[in-house]
Amino acid sequence: MSGFTIDWLRMRAPFDRQARNRDVLARVAQHFAHLPSLTVVDLGCGLGATREALAPHLPRPQHWLLADNDLSLLARAAAAPDIDGCDTRAVPIDLARDLEAVLDGAPDLIATSALLDLVSQPWLDRLVLECQVRSLPLYAALTYDGRVSLTPRDPLDDAIIAATHRHHTRNKGFGPALGPGAVDALRAACRAAGYAVVEGASDWTIGPDARVMQETLAAWWAGAAQETGEVAMPDVAAWLMRRRDLIAAGRSAMTVGHHDVFAHPLPAR
């Protein structure tokens, strides 16, 4: 499952790279440092950004299985420049239906980025259960956590973002999406499974010079708020116009909250 355009994935890529939590990455590296080789399954791989970010921190050789239902994205991910010591296989798969199948084959790590706020509670429970019964660690990065800070503030910011959150919880192919509640749900599910949880913020920091990214986000928030009907259309339009004026003037900055989690089984006593 992806559902994202190539242009959007490329636009967000530099913000993702900057945002990934270095302390969480270090804990992932420490956990696997003793292994002579490693097999990683990347769920909802998109253009392969998780492999690009994680591979330099892990032992080699590495074997990556990239899983997504978007054939165009899979082809591009598989054709990405080689990373020394890594081999890559792309697998088209419907993660909503066939999650269990893609986890077969004795991988060492399950990884995913920017996916879990799009899935439902039952699907997340399936994922954690499958990790638990296989004793598999899980690295889940860049999960949206609901925190948005817009500068300068506008009186309608809170109403627009609240409506966007309601829109975010619509079905994205896995059932009603967790949206901004995904991080809390993941943390609770992993701890209930007896996993140790290492976590940290991975916020997007979008400065005044990143006008295209800001324009894209503002337009998306306005469209989502309008679709819910929770904010009157003239108010949404006026908010978007004010925000665009600030962006064009180089006076706007945005922070969008994300969270990285590394969860792994506790060692046997």
BAKOLFI-655874 format. One record per residue (C-alpha): residue number from 1; residue in one letter; z, x negated, y negated. Coordinates in steps of 0.001 Angstrom, whole numbers, plus 500000, padded with zeros to 6 digits. Each point is the difference from the previous one (the first is absolute). Layout:
% BAKOLFI-655874
SITE num residuo      Z      X      Y
SITE NUM       A      Z      X      Y
...
This chain:
% BAKOLFI-655874
SITE num residuo      Z      X      Y
SITE   1       M 500000 500000 500000
SITE   2       S 499188 498749 496537
SITE   3       G 498576 502619 497661
SITE   4       F 499629 497453 497184
SITE   5       T 496800 498875 498357
SITE   6       I 498965 496364 500171
SITE   7       D 500056 499802 496197
SITE   8       W 503597 501230 499880
SITE   9       L 501151 497554 502677
SITE  10       R 498348 497129 498158
SITE  11       M 501507 501121 496690
SITE  12       R 503539 500136 501340
SITE  13       A 499733 496786 502041
SITE  14       P 501175 497530 497306
SITE  15       F 502966 502221 499144
SITE  16       D 500911 500238 503686
SITE  17       R 499799 496239 500433
SITE  18       Q 502282 499420 497043
SITE  19       A 502427 502751 501026
SITE  20       R 500715 499133 503648
SITE  21       N 503633 499057 500350
SITE  22       R 500274 496261 500685
SITE  23       D 503492 500232 501499
SITE  24       V 498851 502584 502540
SITE  25       L 496974 497857 500861
SITE  26       A 502327 497031 500504
SITE  27       R 502138 501997 502420
SITE  28       V 496910 500995 501977
SITE  29       A 498971 496343 500185
SITE  30       Q 503498 498955 501086
SITE  31       H 500096 502648 502729
SITE  32       F 496803 498732 501644
SITE  33       A 500274 496282 499259
SITE  34       H 500910 499175 503615
SITE  35       L 496903 501583 501570
SITE  36       P 497044 497822 501060
SITE  37       S 497546 502808 499190
SITE  38       L 500082 503540 498688
SITE  39       T 498207 503325 500444
SITE  40       V 500120 502458 497080
SITE  41       V 498808 503614 499830
SITE  42       D 499125 501114 496455
SITE  43       L 500163 503787 499643
SITE  44       G 497693 501512 497363
SITE  45       C 498611 496559 499225
SITE  46       G 497656 500958 497152
SITE  47       L 498208 496832 498881
SITE  48       G 502416 497735 501898
SITE  49       A 502429 499214 497180
SITE  50       T 503003 499909 502334
SITE  51       R 498435 497271 502107
SITE  52       E 499126 498022 496873
SITE  53       A 503575 500239 498698
SITE  54       L 501917 499517 503247
SITE  55       A 497957 497501 502012
SITE  56       P 500940 496910 497931
SITE  57       H 503679 500632 500772
SITE  58       L 499716 500301 503790
SITE  59       P 499542 497555 502905
SITE  60       R 496474 499296 501228
SITE  61       P 497941 500793 501903
SITE  62       Q 500132 503645 498978
SITE  63       H 498195 502983 501505
SITE  64       W 499486 502956 497669
SITE  65       L 499015 503522 500995
SITE  66       L 498868 501934 496925
SITE  67       A 500229 503772 500477
SITE  68       D 498520 502629 497695
SITE  69       N 497851 503117 500295
SITE  70       D 497687 498998 497142
SITE  71       L 497077 498132 501539
SITE  72       S 498786 498656 496671
SITE  73       L 503371 498466 499163
SITE  74       L 500371 498632 503528
SITE  75       A 496632 498284 499805
SITE  76       R 500927 498350 496716
SITE  77       A 503444 498983 501265
SITE  78       A 498479 498447 503116
SITE  79       A 497411 498161 497873
SITE  80       A 502600 498522 497642
SITE  81       P 500156 496200 499814
SITE  82       D 501604 498418 503029
SITE  83       I 503583 498829 499765
SITE  84       D 500563 496758 501844
SITE  85       G 501752 500591 503305
SITE  86       C 499445 503784 499977
SITE  87       D 497654 502114 502052
SITE  88       T 499402 503597 499050
SITE  89       R 498908 503119 501843
SITE  90       A 499282 503304 498212
SITE  91       V 500728 503246 501816
SITE  92       P 498933 503424 498694
SITE  93       I 502789 502426 500844
SITE  94       D 501523 503268 498816
SITE  95       L 503575 498914 499321
SITE  96       A 501214 503575 499674
SITE  97       R 498887 500755 503556
SITE  98       D 499897 496655 501806
SITE  99       L 502826 497916 498545
SITE 100       E 501462 499202 503417
SITE 101       A 496698 498667 501334
SITE 102       V 499594 497414 497257
SITE 103       L 503490 498631 500668
SITE 104       D 499243 499215 503651
SITE 105       G 499203 496425 500966
SITE 106       A 503337 498287 499280
SITE 107       P 499732 499158 496279
SITE 108       D 502788 498012 498348
SITE 109       L 499982 501783 496638
SITE 110       I 498877 503319 498523
SITE 111       A 498956 499712 496370
SITE 112       T 498776 502462 497417
SITE 113       S 499583 500190 496235
SITE 114       A 499835 502976 497625
SITE 115       L 499993 502476 502882
SITE 116       L 503409 501505 500666
SITE 117       D 500243 502152 496850
SITE 118       L 496877 501777 501327
SITE 119       V 501379 500885 503437
SITE 120       S 502299 502798 501122
SITE 121       Q 503574 499767 501251
SITE 122       P 498972 500788 503608
SITE 123       W 497318 497284 499914
SITE 124       L 502436 497468 498554
SITE 125       D 502495 500914 502732
SITE 126       R 497248 499401 502580
SITE 127       L 499266 496597 498535
SITE 128       V 503630 498899 499991
SITE 129       L 500532 501357 503510
SITE 130       E 496980 498104 501304
SITE 131       C 501267 496828 498342
SITE 132       Q 503445 500571 501490
SITE 133       V 498891 500547 503587
SITE 134       R 497774 496919 499791
SITE 135       S 502626 497924 498075
SITE 136       L 497419 499353 497287
SITE 137       P 500835 498896 496452
SITE 138       L 498373 501928 497153
SITE 139       Y 498852 498616 496649
SITE 140       A 499185 502860 497611
SITE 141       A 499006 498871 496510
SITE 142       L 499105 501679 496716
SITE 143       T 501373 503434 500813
SITE 144       Y 500157 502093 496829
SITE 145       D 503598 500925 499208
SITE 146       G 499668 502424 497089
SITE 147       R 501032 497740 497122
SITE 148       V 497597 500049 497056
SITE 149       S 500692 498531 496578
SITE 150       L 497503 500576 497184
SITE 151       T 500257 498203 496672
SITE 152       P 500041 501386 497365
SITE 153       R 501551 503169 501387
SITE 154       D 498451 503414 499446
SITE 155       P 501930 503299 500065
SITE 156       L 497803 501223 502878
SITE 157       D 500263 496882 502185
SITE 158       D 502763 501373 502215
SITE 159       A 498272 503349 500561
SITE 160       I 496666 498342 500828
SITE 161       I 501533 497558 502480
SITE 162       A 502157 502706 501614
SITE 163       A 496910 502145 500556
SITE 164       T 498172 496963 501379
SITE 165       H 502792 499516 502529
SITE 166       R 499609 503566 501205
SITE 167       H 496265 499392 500368
SITE 168       H 500717 496768 501880
SITE 169       T 501816 501941 502730
SITE 170       R 496892 501981 500950
SITE 171       N 498431 499364 503397
SITE 172       K 498128 496677 500056
SITE 173       G 498938 500365 503631
SITE 174       F 503400 499537 501644
SITE 175       G 501706 503231 498948
SITE 176       P 502026 500475 496792
SITE 177       A 500291 496532 498477
SITE 178       L 503327 498321 499322
SITE 179       G 498800 498872 496587
SITE 180       P 502748 498407 497900
SITE 181       G 502548 500711 502741
SITE 182       A 498311 497661 502485
SITE 183       V 502184 496943 499421
SITE 184       D 503235 501932 500535
SITE 185       A 498521 501619 503110
SITE 186       L 498856 496649 501412
SITE 187       R 503346 498341 499342
SITE 188       A 501888 502856 501678
SITE 189       A 497694 500136 503024
SITE 190       C 500169 496240 500577
SITE 191       R 503768 499870 499727
SITE 192       A 500333 502982 502341
SITE 193       A 497879 498027 502482
SITE 194       G 502475 497122 499818
SITE 195       Y 497737 497749 497938
SITE 196       A 501049 497480 497382
SITE 197       V 498312 500790 496691
SITE 198       V 498997 497435 497390
SITE 199       E 498544 501492 496836
SITE 200       G 499069 499339 496407
SITE 201       A 498052 501383 497068
SITE 202       S 496271 499311 499714
SITE 203       D 499203 501676 496694
SITE 204       W 496668 500010 498272
SITE 205       T 500358 498552 496500
SITE 206       I 496968 501127 498028
SITE 207       G 499764 498432 496584
SITE 208       P 498032 501018 496892
SITE 209       D 496984 497885 501006
SITE 210       A 499521 501925 503282
SITE 211       R 498285 502883 498265
SITE 212       V 497782 501126 502895
SITE 213       M 502941 500207 502418
SITE 214       Q 502073 501911 497459
SITE 215       E 497130 502380 499241
SITE 216       T 499494 500643 503712
SITE 217       L 503673 500763 500622
SITE 218       A 500366 502199 496924
SITE 219       A 496929 502027 500949
SITE 220       W 501248 500352 503590
SITE 221       W 503456 501156 498880
SITE 222       A 498462 502499 497587
SITE 223       G 497647 501363 502652
SITE 224       A 502783 500321 502566
SITE 225       A 502312 501716 497525
SITE 226       Q 497242 502410 499013
SITE 227       E 499282 500872 503638
SITE 228       T 503626 500992 500601
SITE 229       G 499957 502420 497068
SITE 230       E 503498 498867 499059
SITE 231       V 498914 498722 496582
SITE 232       A 497733 502089 497778
SITE 233       M 496448 498679 499835
SITE 234       P 500013 499525 496184
SITE 235       D 503225 498014 500289
SITE 236       V 498531 497793 502752
SITE 237       A 496865 499381 497928
SITE 238       A 502026 499157 496901
SITE 239       W 502239 497637 501985
SITE 240       L 496990 498203 501474
SITE 241       M 498389 499638 496573
SITE 242       R 503181 498508 498526
SITE 243       R 500378 497616 502942
SITE 244       R 496345 498926 499758
SITE 245       D 500383 499301 496287
SITE 246       L 502969 497726 500742
SITE 247       I 498076 498214 502759
SITE 248       A 496971 499458 497772
SITE 249       A 502241 498619 497253
SITE 250       G 501600 497502 502393
SITE 251       R 503418 501614 499501
SITE 252       S 500554 501420 503488
SITE 253       A 501806 498448 502967
SITE 254       M 500840 501483 503386
SITE 255       T 502315 499187 502875
SITE 256       V 499415 501800 503294
SITE 257       G 502745 499634 502577
SITE 258       H 499268 498860 503545
SITE 259       H 502179 498672 502781
SITE 260       D 499537 497539 502865
SITE 261       V 501940 500341 503245
SITE 262       F 500296 497707 503007
SITE 263       A 501839 501669 502878
SITE 264       H 500695 498302 503326
SITE 265       P 502126 500569 503098
SITE 266       L 503458 498477 499880
SITE 267       P 500514 497155 502476
SITE 268       A 501656 500988 503254
SITE 269       R 503717 499208 500159
